[in-house]
Amino acid sequence: MAKRRGNNEGSLFQRKDGRWVAQATVQGQPVSKYFKTQKEGREWLKNILAQVDEGLTFLGTQTSVSAYLEEWLKVIPMTVRPKTATQYAQIVHQHICPSLGKTKLKDLRPDMIQSLYNAKLSDGIGARTVSLIHAVLHKALNYALKMGMIVRNPADAVTKPKSRRAEMHTLDDTQARNFLLAAQESRLYALYHVAISTGLRIGELLGLKWSDLDWTTHKISVQRQLQRLTGKGLVFSEPKTRAGRRVIVLGKSTINVLHEHFDDQFEERKQADKEWNKLDLIFVSSEGTPLDQRNVTRDYKEILKKAGCPEIRFHDLRHTAASLMLQQNVHPKVVQERLGHSDISLTLNTYSHVMPGMQEEAASKMDELLTLVDVKDELESSKKKEKVGKPETIKGG
């Protein structure tokens, strides 16, 4: 009876057709591969036995990149938001699997990954998209590392492209007012007003409910967002981060706009009667159903043209709000909290273009505070004034 090989044991022999067969045992299971030369077989055997020493499992030797990623995509929804999981799946199926899918997971090398990135860039795919491909693949391989399916993450050794920050476009104060003037005839006027006054994301705006608004304190709670997910339609989800769940104070004019909006919605609701969708949402369609971002964007672009404003994204209203707040000397910490940024450094780095004027103002105020005054001259000047103002004393007999 032949002796069964254990881990760290292997063999190399030549077949009658001239090919070389390398065999190893991983977790009691045989693993083999064919090679044209003895040298190639010996290198493979040396490599796989070294990986077994470092914890490689049998599953890791048999699984292709494509098969592994499909299993990983079933796990990832438990750790990220639904929209993020959908984006991961899109990147895996559209960008990673077509190029690397047939490769065995244990055979995936940094140069293969680097070639994928280089090819994407050559095909005109943007650096930001390639950076996202890297982020997804690196995250997936880290999980494989924890599971013992690989002994090192090959994506660690790859050079990812630096994505340039997209140029920010905002409305100045005059343009913002012109935009709101042009929007007054739109049934979404209140949405635009709240967007510019708070800096809320479009998903956060569409997820607001009347129960989130305290009419007395003028505070509104951001607790959910409305998003469209492939295959699921419009769904509600939690904010992106813990800081995204926040309470924002609204100004009096914004509260007045919402009062008018509430009255208008009440009339629409009476006309719709039983057909009205009772979700308690602040911003809804004329039938009371959740608003689709695409419909909002269509109306928004028409108003931009009507107002003579530059064509900027709806998300740029968020940047507009932040820029206007900082220009009005609102403390960056307050701006951070209103925007829902998890760290103030993100706010400062994102809106550093607004800072130059504030820097000059700060320098001027510090100069004024620290300007040295010659105390001696001040005292002499004060004595002269006292002497001039003091009445003469007349000596009498």
C-alpha positions in Angstrom: 0.0 0.0 0.0 1.5 3.3 -1.1 2.3 5.8 1.7 0.0 8.8 1.7 1.9 12.1 1.4 1.4 14.7 4.2 1.5 18.5 4.0 4.9 19.8 3.0 5.5 16.8 0.8 5.5 16.7 -3.0 6.7 14.9 -6.0 7.8 15.7 -9.6 7.8 13.2 -12.5 7.7 13.2 -16.3 4.9 11.6 -18.3 5.4 9.6 -21.5 4.2 12.6 -23.5 7.1 14.6 -22.2 5.2 16.8 -19.8 6.1 17.2 -16.2 3.6 16.6 -13.3 4.1 18.3 -10.0 2.0 17.0 -7.1 1.6 18.2 -3.5 -0.8 17.4 -0.6 -2.8 20.2 1.0 -5.0 19.4 4.0 -4.8 15.7 3.0 -6.0 16.4 -0.5 -3.8 15.9 -3.7 -3.1 18.9 -5.8 -1.3 18.6 -9.2 -0.4 20.7 -12.2 1.3 20.0 -15.6 4.3 21.8 -16.9 6.4 21.8 -20.1 9.7 21.8 -18.2 11.1 20.3 -15.1 12.2 23.7 -13.9 8.7 25.2 -14.1 7.3 22.2 -12.1 10.0 22.5 -9.5 9.3 26.2 -9.0 5.5 25.6 -8.7 6.1 22.8 -6.2 8.4 25.0 -4.1 6.0 27.8 -4.2 2.9 25.8 -3.2 4.7 24.0 -0.4 5.8 27.4 1.0 2.3 28.6 0.8 1.0 25.6 2.7 3.5 26.3 5.4 2.0 29.8 5.7 -1.5 28.5 6.0 -2.8 27.9 2.5 -6.0 25.8 2.5 -7.0 23.2 0.0 -10.0 25.3 -1.1 -7.5 28.1 -1.9 -5.7 25.9 -4.3 -8.8 24.9 -6.2 -10.8 28.2 -6.3 -10.6 30.6 -9.3 -10.7 34.3 -8.8 -14.2 34.4 -10.4 -15.6 31.7 -8.2 -14.2 33.2 -5.1 -15.5 36.7 -5.9 -19.0 35.4 -6.5 -18.9 33.8 -3.0 -17.4 37.0 -1.5 -20.3 39.1 -3.1 -22.7 37.0 -1.1 -21.0 37.9 2.2 -20.3 41.6 1.6 -23.9 42.8 1.9 -23.7 42.0 5.6 -21.0 44.6 6.1 -21.8 47.5 3.7 -24.9 49.5 2.6 -27.1 48.0 -0.2 -26.0 50.6 -2.8 -22.3 49.9 -2.0 -22.8 46.2 -2.4 -24.4 46.8 -5.8 -21.5 48.9 -6.8 -19.1 46.2 -5.7 -20.9 43.6 -7.8 -20.9 45.9 -10.8 -17.1 46.4 -10.6 -16.5 42.7 -10.1 -18.6 41.6 -13.1 -17.7 44.4 -15.4 -14.0 45.0 -14.7 -12.3 42.2 -12.7 -13.7 38.9 -13.7 -13.4 39.3 -17.5 -9.6 39.7 -17.1 -8.7 37.8 -14.0 -11.6 35.5 -13.4 -10.1 32.2 -14.8 -6.9 32.6 -12.8 -6.6 30.4 -9.7 -6.8 32.5 -6.6 -3.5 31.2 -5.3 -1.8 32.0 -8.6 -2.9 35.6 -8.7 0.2 37.8 -8.9 0.8 41.6 -8.5 2.0 41.9 -12.1 -1.4 40.4 -13.3 -3.3 43.0 -11.3 -1.0 45.8 -12.5 -1.6 44.8 -16.1 -5.4 45.0 -15.5 -5.1 48.5 -14.2 -2.8 49.6 -17.0 -5.1 48.1 -19.6 -8.1 49.9 -18.1 -6.3 53.2 -18.2 -5.2 52.6 -21.8 -8.9 51.9 -22.8 -9.8 55.3 -21.5 -11.2 54.3 -18.1 -10.8 57.1 -15.6 -8.2 57.0 -12.8 -11.0 57.3 -10.3 -12.8 54.2 -11.6 -9.5 52.2 -11.7 -8.9 53.3 -8.0 -12.4 51.9 -7.2 -11.5 48.6 -9.0 -8.3 48.5 -6.8 -10.3 49.2 -3.6 -12.8 46.4 -4.3 -10.2 43.8 -5.3 -7.9 44.7 -2.4 -10.9 44.3 0.0 -11.9 41.0 -1.5 -8.4 39.6 -1.3 -8.0 40.7 2.3 -11.0 38.6 3.2 -9.4 35.6 1.3 -6.3 36.2 3.3 -8.3 36.0 6.6 -9.9 32.8 5.4 -6.6 31.1 4.6 -7.3 30.9 0.9 -4.2 32.9 0.1 -1.1 33.6 2.2 -0.5 37.2 1.1 -2.5 39.9 -0.7 -1.0 40.5 -4.1 -2.8 43.8 -4.4 -0.6 45.2 -1.7 2.3 45.4 -4.1 0.4 47.1 -6.9 0.7 50.8 -7.8 -2.8 52.2 -8.1 -3.4 55.4 -10.1 -4.0 58.6 -8.2 -7.4 59.9 -8.9 -7.7 63.7 -9.3 -10.3 65.4 -7.2 -13.1 66.5 -9.5 -13.2 70.3 -10.0 -15.9 71.8 -7.7 -18.5 74.0 -9.2 -20.8 76.2 -7.0 -23.2 79.0 -7.2 -22.2 82.4 -5.7 -24.7 84.2 -3.4 -26.3 86.1 -6.3 -26.6 83.0 -8.5 -28.2 81.1 -5.6 -30.8 83.8 -5.1 -31.5 83.9 -8.8 -31.9 80.2 -8.9 -34.4 80.2 -6.0 -36.3 83.1 -7.7 -36.6 81.0 -10.8 -37.6 77.9 -8.8 -40.6 79.6 -7.1 -43.1 78.3 -9.7 -41.9 74.7 -9.3 -43.7 72.3 -6.9 -40.2 71.4 -5.8 -39.2 74.9 -4.7 -39.1 73.9 -1.0 -36.8 71.0 -1.8 -34.3 73.4 -3.5 -34.6 75.9 -0.7 -33.8 73.3 1.9 -31.0 71.9 -0.2 -29.1 75.2 -0.5 -29.8 76.3 3.1 -28.6 73.0 4.7 -26.3 71.2 2.2 -28.2 67.9 2.5 -27.6 65.2 -0.1 -30.4 64.6 -2.6 -31.0 61.1 -1.1 -31.2 62.6 2.4 -33.7 65.3 1.2 -35.9 62.7 -0.4 -35.9 60.6 2.7 -37.1 63.3 5.1 -40.5 62.8 6.8 -42.7 65.4 8.4 -42.2 63.5 11.7 -38.5 64.4 11.5 -39.3 68.1 11.7 -39.9 69.9 15.0 -41.9 73.0 14.2 -41.2 74.5 17.6 -37.4 74.2 17.8 -36.9 74.5 14.0 -34.9 71.3 14.1 -35.0 68.5 11.5 -33.5 65.0 12.0 -31.7 63.2 9.2 -32.3 59.5 9.8 -32.5 57.9 6.3 -31.9 58.4 2.6 -33.8 57.3 -0.5 -31.9 55.5 -3.2 -32.5 53.6 -6.4 -30.9 50.1 -6.4 -30.6 47.9 -9.4 -33.3 45.3 -9.4 -35.0 46.7 -6.2 -36.2 50.1 -7.3 -36.4 52.9 -4.7 -35.5 51.9 -1.2 -34.8 53.6 2.1 -31.4 53.1 3.8 -29.5 54.5 6.7 -27.1 57.5 6.2 -23.6 56.7 5.0 -21.9 57.2 8.4 -22.8 57.7 12.0 -22.2 61.4 11.5 -24.7 61.3 8.8 -27.5 60.7 11.4 -27.7 64.3 12.6 -30.0 67.1 13.7 -29.9 70.4 11.7 -31.4 73.7 12.8 -33.4 75.5 10.1 -33.7 79.2 9.7 -37.0 81.1 10.0 -37.3 81.7 6.2 -36.7 77.9 5.6 -39.4 77.1 8.1 -41.8 79.5 6.4 -41.1 77.9 3.1 -41.9 74.4 4.6 -45.1 75.8 6.1 -46.3 76.8 2.6 -45.1 73.5 1.2 -47.1 71.7 3.9 -50.2 73.6 3.0 -49.8 72.9 -0.8 -49.2 69.2 -0.1 -52.3 69.1 2.0 -54.3 70.4 -0.9 -52.8 67.8 -3.2 -53.5 65.1 -0.7 -57.2 66.1 -0.5 -57.5 65.9 -4.3 -55.8 62.5 -4.5 -57.9 61.2 -1.7 -57.4 57.4 -1.1 -54.8 57.2 -3.9 -52.3 59.2 -1.9 -49.3 57.2 -0.7 -49.2 57.8 3.1 -45.4 57.6 3.7 -45.3 61.0 5.5 -42.5 62.1 3.2 -41.9 65.9 3.0 -40.9 65.8 -0.7 -43.1 63.5 -2.9 -44.5 63.3 -6.3 -48.0 64.7 -7.2 -49.4 61.3 -6.3 -47.7 61.2 -2.9 -45.1 58.5 -4.0 -41.4 58.8 -3.3 -39.6 61.2 -5.7 -37.2 59.7 -8.3 -33.9 61.5 -8.4 -34.0 61.4 -12.2 -37.2 63.4 -12.2 -35.8 65.9 -9.7 -32.6 66.3 -11.8 -34.7 67.0 -14.9 -36.7 69.8 -13.2 -33.5 71.1 -11.6 -31.7 71.5 -14.9 -34.6 73.4 -16.4 -34.6 75.9 -13.6 -30.8 76.4 -13.9 -31.3 77.4 -17.6 -34.3 79.6 -16.7 -32.2 81.4 -14.0 -29.2 81.8 -16.3 -27.0 79.9 -13.9 -24.1 77.6 -14.9 -25.1 74.0 -15.5 -23.8 72.2 -12.3 -24.8 68.9 -10.7 -27.5 68.8 -8.1 -24.8 67.6 -5.7 -23.1 70.9 -6.3 -25.9 72.6 -4.3 -24.3 70.8 -1.3 -21.0 72.4 -2.1 -22.7 75.7 -2.7 -24.3 75.6 0.8 -20.9 74.8 2.4 -19.1 77.5 0.5 -21.7 80.1 1.3 -21.7 79.2 5.0 -17.9 79.5 5.2 -17.9 82.8 3.4 -20.4 84.0 6.0 -17.8 83.1 8.7 -19.8 80.2 10.0 -17.4 78.1 12.0 -16.0 75.1 10.1 -17.0 72.8 12.9 -20.6 73.8 12.5 -20.4 73.4 8.7 -18.9 69.9 9.3 -21.9 68.9 11.6 -24.5 70.3 9.2 -22.9 68.4 6.2 -22.6 65.2 8.2 -18.8 64.8 7.7 -17.3 62.4 10.1 -14.1 64.5 10.5 -13.5 68.2 10.3 -10.4 67.6 8.2 -12.6 66.4 5.4 -14.6 69.6 5.5 -11.5 71.8 5.6 -9.7 69.9 2.8 -12.8 69.8 0.6 -13.5 73.5 0.9 -10.0 74.9 1.2 -10.7 77.0 -1.9 -13.0 79.2 0.3 -10.3 79.7 2.9 -8.0 82.4 1.2 -10.3 85.3 2.0 -10.8 84.0 5.5 -7.1 83.7 6.0 -6.6 87.4 5.1 -9.3 88.4 7.5 -7.7 86.3 10.3 -4.3 87.8 9.6 -5.8 91.3 9.7 -7.5 90.6 13.1 -4.4 89.1 14.6 -2.4 92.1 13.5 -4.9 94.4 15.1 -4.8 92.4 18.3 -1.0 92.2 18.5 -0.1 95.7 17.4 2.3 97.1 20.1 1.5 100.4 21.7 4.2 102.6 23.3 2.9 102.8 26.9 5.2 105.7 27.8 3.8 107.9 25.0 0.3 107.0 26.0 1.0 108.0 29.6 2.5 111.3 28.7 -0.4 112.1 26.3 -2.8 111.2 29.1 -1.0 113.6 31.6 -1.1 116.5 29.1 -4.8 116.0 28.7 -5.4 116.0 32.5 -3.2 119.2 32.9 -5.1 121.0 30.2 -8.5 120.1 31.6 -7.6 120.9 35.2 -9.1 124.3 36.5 -6.6 126.9 37.8 -6.5 127.6 41.6 -6.6 131.3 42.5 -5.0 132.2 45.8 -6.9 134.7 47.8 -5.9 137.2 50.6 
